[in-house]
Amino acid sequence: MTQIFKILIPDRLATPADIEQSVFGREASIHLFQATNADQIEDKVWCECDAVLAWHEIIYDRELLSKMKNCKVIVRVGVGYDNVDIKAASEYGITVCNVPDYGTDDVADHTMAMMLSLCRGLTQYGEAAKQGLWHWEVGNNLRRIKGSTLGIIGLGRIGTAVALRAKSFGMNICFYDPYKPYGYEKTFSIKRADSVNELAKSSDIISIHAPLTNETNKMIDEHFFKACKQNSIFINTARGAIVELDALYKAMVTGKVLFAGLDVLAIEPPDYSQQLINAWKNDSDFSNRIIITPHAAFYNQESFIEMRKKAAEEALRALTNEIPKYVIKYEK
């Protein structure tokens, strides 16, 4: 007799779960919510679910995990898993997985799009043209991309994809990633920095591609920006909490950072009382120096389908006693 699984999709997904249903089969019971916190879903639902396809609105702390008596697996529908207490999940016998490979090219492309737009002044030119200022001198602080140095913090799948794209534009590449073995840089003919500050000193453009961990939380702070070159460009398509936004704002005011591109923020949607967000919204000169997108670097029609399908397939493997591909283990 075929087992009927109860699948919980607690947050974010507003569309019918047709992709997930096709993976789990017609008999599976899929419970779709658009909750912003765990309390909006009854304890009974949490208790009875066999698997959770988790987006990033809900925090899976010890208290919530203790309610999930029947749950065998939580799959983060995406790459980052900082909203799941991995240690507590392991203690409760819940396997945690993610989908690390669905949007590598898409986030890398988004990063390059931000870089190219900022370097070529597309926002400045576009806004000036609306005002009738039809002249190339509007972009008086632009720079040549070829020959500039791109510093990449985190050389995983996405960071490597960005490095390969940037090399095709004739850029020099430097990276900081203490988890890559020495000699890895020779594979791509790029340079290694031994600290984030060393990378900051040598980079014209800096792009973040690290996960959010205790180690990287607020890693990009005032000290980092003080080490940056004057008039540098800063891009973050990783996790918002890696960057202290007030420190970035001060760096932009002083000219340490000339342009910034942010796809992620520590608070999403934005807190408009924060100085940088307020200036981006209300100061036209400042807004021409920064691009903010709504945590959308991963998104296009193809990647959205791929992400959901792979997350469901990973959950199904765990539920049917197959070995999941992307298990996240608790590291003591």
Secondary structure, DSSP 8 states (H G I E B T S, - for coil): -----EEEE-SS--S--HHHHHHH-TT-EEEE---SSGGGS-HHHHHH-SEEEE-SSS-B-HHHHHH-TT--EEEESSS--TTB-HHHHHHTT-EEE--TTSSHHHHHHHHHHHHHHHHHTHHHHHHHHHTT---GGGGTT---STT-EEEEE--SHHHHHHHHHHHHTT-EEEEE-TTS-TTHHHHHT-EE-SSHHHHHHH-SEEEE-----TTTTT-B-HHHHHHS-TTEEEEE-S-GGGB-HHHHHHHHHHTSEEEEEES--SSSS--TTSHHHHHHHH-HHHHTTEEE--S-TT-SHHHHHHHHHHHHHHHHHHHTT---SSB-----
